[in-house]
Amino acid sequence: MADARIQVPPQVRRGESFEVKVSIRHAMETGYRVDDVGKPIPRNVIRELVCKYNGAEALRVDMSSGFAANPFLQFYLVARDSGELVFEWVDDTGTRGSERAAVNVAG
Amino acid sequence: MTPSPRSLVLPDPASGALPATGALQWRGAPDPTRRRLLLAGAGAAASGPFVTVLAQTNELPEIPALAEYLAGRRPQFARLLMDVPRVADNGNSVPIKLAVLGATAPGAVKSIHLFSERNPVPQMAVFRFAPDSRRFDIESRVRMAGTQRLVALATLADDTLLVKVAEVLVAIAACLDGT
């Protein structure tokens, strides 16, 4: 299973806003929970999520433990040219993740 | 987009003025009789024709992180929509929708901050938009450590601040450690 699922319309019209949905597989551990033997589970949340559209930054989100596990996000971008959306994120352990999706612009 | 009645903004308490947003105007001419009756019903608290009874308030909760970001600036209670459930069964995942109404110019909104009154991490999120964005509309799911107010704060391109406060009753808090 991929680290994230990205949903964009199959085709978007140039100049119009289109909906982007992303869901990242991440526990978003708050650091307040304990495991079965009472040992605290260290905090590990995604700190930053960046969405790039054809290389240009389209949305940047500073995240915290205030996001639900497997964070979900829906937002809008303006269709310019066909290309790809790249999502990149980094969590407290420094682990980086990324996922991409194609954008097909008509007109 | 038609805002739900719950998301209509209140008039500014200082001036009683409503934001100049086409999306928020009532359609058609108001019936004067009905308007008078509504005003009479609203009583002395009515400062304008658009007063509705809401669970949301015109008062900012005291959140140090919010005060730090504001740095003495006064945000307007206008044009920012925050759609959250009144009652959330489970604080581990509360759906939230944030939108700046009437902002359609590219780059009209720089960012939207989301603050929590009771979470251990008071600054829950910052959404930063690209300069060519035209629709400032975010949906996500947040964690809430108990019943509290959430504060959404939008920073516009000209550094105008728009704010919205909403209270959510959380049946099961996300953090069960007493925070």
Boltz contact constraints between the chains, C-beta under 6 A:
constraints:
  - contact:
      token1: [A, 17]
      token2: [B, 134]
      max_distance: 6.0
  - contact:
      token1: [A, 17]
      token2: [B, 135]
      max_distance: 6.0
  - contact:
      token1: [A, 32]
      token2: [B, 175]
      max_distance: 6.0
  - contact:
      token1: [A, 32]
      token2: [B, 177]
      max_distance: 6.0
  - contact:
      token1: [A, 57]
      token2: [B, 130]
      max_distance: 6.0
  - contact:
      token1: [A, 58]
      token2: [B, 130]
      max_distance: 6.0
  - contact:
      token1: [A, 60]
      token2: [B, 128]
      max_distance: 6.0
  - contact:
      token1: [A, 61]
      token2: [B, 127]
      max_distance: 6.0
  - contact:
      token1: [A, 62]
      token2: [B, 126]
      max_distance: 6.0
  - contact:
      token1: [A, 64]
      token2: [B, 121]
      max_distance: 6.0
  - contact:
      token1: [A, 64]
      token2: [B, 124]
      max_distance: 6.0
  - contact:
      token1: [A, 65]
      token2: [B, 121]
      max_distance: 6.0
  - contact:
      token1: [A, 66]
      token2: [B, 119]
      max_distance: 6.0
  - contact:
      token1: [A, 66]
      token2: [B, 121]
      max_distance: 6.0
  - contact:
      token1: [A, 66]
      token2: [B, 124]
      max_distance: 6.0
  - contact:
      token1: [A, 66]
      token2: [B, 142]
      max_distance: 6.0
  - contact:
      token1: [A, 66]
      token2: [B, 143]
      max_distance: 6.0
  - contact:
      token1: [A, 68]
      token2: [B, 93]
      max_distance: 6.0
  - contact:
      token1: [A, 68]
      token2: [B, 141]
      max_distance: 6.0
  - contact:
      token1: [A, 68]
      token2: [B, 143]
      max_distance: 6.0
  - contact:
      token1: [A, 72]
      token2: [B, 140]
      max_distance: 6.0
  - contact:
      token1: [A, 72]
      token2: [B, 141]
      max_distance: 6.0
  - contact:
      token1: [A, 73]
      token2: [B, 140]
      max_distance: 6.0
  - contact:
      token1: [A, 74]
      token2: [B, 139]
      max_distance: 6.0
  - contact:
      token1: [A, 75]
      token2: [B, 138]
      max_distance: 6.0
  - contact:
      token1: [A, 76]
      token2: [B, 135]
      max_distance: 6.0
  - contact:
      token1: [A, 76]
      token2: [B, 137]
      max_distance: 6.0
  - contact:
      token1: [A, 78]
      token2: [B, 132]
      max_distance: 6.0
  - contact:
      token1: [A, 78]
      token2: [B, 134]
      max_distance: 6.0
